[in-house]
Amino acid sequence: MSDKHHRTSPFCFPRAQSTVLPDPSRFFSPNLLSSPLPTNSFFQNYCLNNGTQPEYIHPYLIKSSLTSLSISSPSRYHTPKFIYQTFTADLTISSTSNPSQTHQISSYHDLSITLDLPPSLRFYLVRGSPYVTFTTLAGPTDLSISTVHAILSVTPNDSCTKYTLTMNSGQTFLLYSSSPLNLEQGDNSLLTAKGFSGFVRIAVLPDPSYEQVLDRFSSCYPVSGEASMNRPFCIEYNWVKKGWGELLLLAHPLHLKLLSDDSRVTVLDDFKYKSIDGDLVGVVGDSWVLKADPISPTWHSMKGVSEDGYDEITSALRKDVELLKSNPITTASSYFYGKAIARAARFALIGEEIGCKDVIPTIQQFLKSSITPWLDGTFNGNGFLYDKKWGGLVTRMGVSDSGADFGFGVYNDHHYHLGYFLYAIAVLAKIDPSWGRKYMPQAYAMAADFLTLTKKSGATYTRLRCFDMWKLHSWAGGLTEFADGRNQESTSEAINAYYSAALLGLSYGDTHLAAVGSTLMAFETRAAQTWWHVREGEGLYEEEFAKENRVVGVLWNNKRDSGLWFAPPEWRECRLGIQLLPLLPVSEVVFEDVGFVKDLVEWTLPALERDGVGEGWKGFVYALEGIYDKSTALDKIRGLKDHDDGNSLSNLLWWIYSRGDGCEGLVEGIRCCWYRHYGH
């Protein structure tokens, strides 16, 4: 978020007194507690409940038992319905020097977390490192390294600064140390070292040919990693390192697609670690630059609406707008209320685009009367409050019920709910600038909840609450412990959040906010296409899973599930719909691969023969069908009896009549960043 427009103190919603939020003070270092804390991070399990659930910090599953830390080189299990990685305590590291009874997060960054086992050990858990690195804190320390397997051999080098461990599991681990480790084997599953001081690096050896590479880079270790957005559609990684030599890390498949020529790195194509996200490939260098294709945040369709559809869209639009007068929003749910106001906001933009502007005053009045009470605190039954403990918005219903508002009160789905609100606010500020100026502070506070960039002390909100700068997509889940880490179901609602923030920037003339929103929208889009859109034969996922699925249901940090939170895998129309709604101009970019869209629709259509399939879900299937077969889709849409509560006949007709000529391959010319062709 830009602070250029707010030199004075930003607006703050009334203070919350939550009875359902956990206390962060047990696991965070005291010096971190004065700043907002992460609520959807890659290490969230380490600060929830007992802090003992594992987290997947590529390429290892890492679990703390408070007095020790266990490393797992995970094995994969897969069926046609899901893929997950299993945790086995391959190596467990602890100190026998008066260990405390809890771990402590002493620092965290976009690409790393520093986890201490006081008073003796500090672990630098850096994402994508083939090594797990720890150092001693308090002088010479007695170490214990144990395993659930049987150790078959322990082979040191001449200086006892490298050990090769072979296990009866078939695994080989390499241990490197800054000074002689002098390991002693107590039994077939325990090693000890007396009075060690310095750093130790541990790496699994997936292939014997990798040993020379691991040897070469073992002396340079990262202690932290930050990501920055200093240019639109660009994310830069920088790591702080110690030791000597060059830094070796691993890149996931999307990193490799987006690595820019500006990155002064060397890619080791033949050095690969397995991962649920695809092969992780070695990259040498302590600074990376990632560039996504630009996507412009457009108010209207990217290729224009065919004039052939104006009359039909206008007729549907007038009926939809007229119903706003007699159908006020009755829900108090922040999610469903947000969908309802965003739906109405779509009417205004459709009216603008097709020249039916006489409907806009009715929409404007509806939006003002519906949105304003949430911003001025007069809405009956719910509203936004500010939680100081973690640093973020919660809802009035969520302060005493962790399940209310789909868990918004425990920081679940913030980008979904607030994205809908920001869309409606952006549109209303566009058509009613006076109202927009009056409520700009509240609008910025809502955007800042999930879009704050700063980590400075005294910030109101945590940095990028949902967006993961290493995975390049968002997480939901909030402050709920899950065995498989954070998760995200709907990528399209995540994209909507950043798209809506960009539109808010356009409404307020804030180029910084527009650029940040557009950049995150672009990366989220690429991540959705990479990990949620499943292509048979691509090789990213196991073939039996790829054959059965065209979209992932819920993507977890350590799992892929074909089911949804609200529907079984067989309800394919819901799985398609939840990756498309809300239907917007940016949806064209998310589903730009026409061949994939056709496969997805044909995979889904048989599910519509089931009894009880919702008309609203059918509408999303037909919308995608319209990308390659407009006439068939249009006939089906005309026959629908109802629509999703965030959709409408007007919006579906707008979509169909703004399709270009369908063709195989990628739809050309829909990113609307034309000037980039002249910028090189």
Beta strands, then each sheet from edge to edge (+ up, - down):
strand 1: 55-57
strand 2: 60-64
strand 3: 68-72
strand 4: 75-78
strand 5: 82-86
strand 6: 91-95
strand 7: 104-109
strand 8: 112-117
strand 9: 121-126
strand 10: 132-136
strand 11: 141-146
strand 12: 151-156
strand 13: 162-167
strand 14: 172-177
strand 15: 184-187
strand 16: 190-196
strand 17: 199-204
strand 18: 220-231
strand 19: 234-243
strand 20: 248-251
strand 21: 266-273
strand 22: 280-284
strand 23: 287-291
strand 24: 384-387
strand 25: 392-395
strand 26: 467-468
strand 27: 473-474
strand 28: 487-488
strand 29: 554-556
strand 30: 559-561
sheet 1: 1+ 2- 3+ 6- 11+ 16- 15+
sheet 2: 4+ 5- 30+ 29- 28+
sheet 3: 7+ 8- 9+ 10- 17+ 14- 13+ 12-
sheet 4: 18+ 19- 23+
sheet 5: 20+ 22- 21+
sheet 6: 24+ 25-
sheet 7: 26+ 27-
end
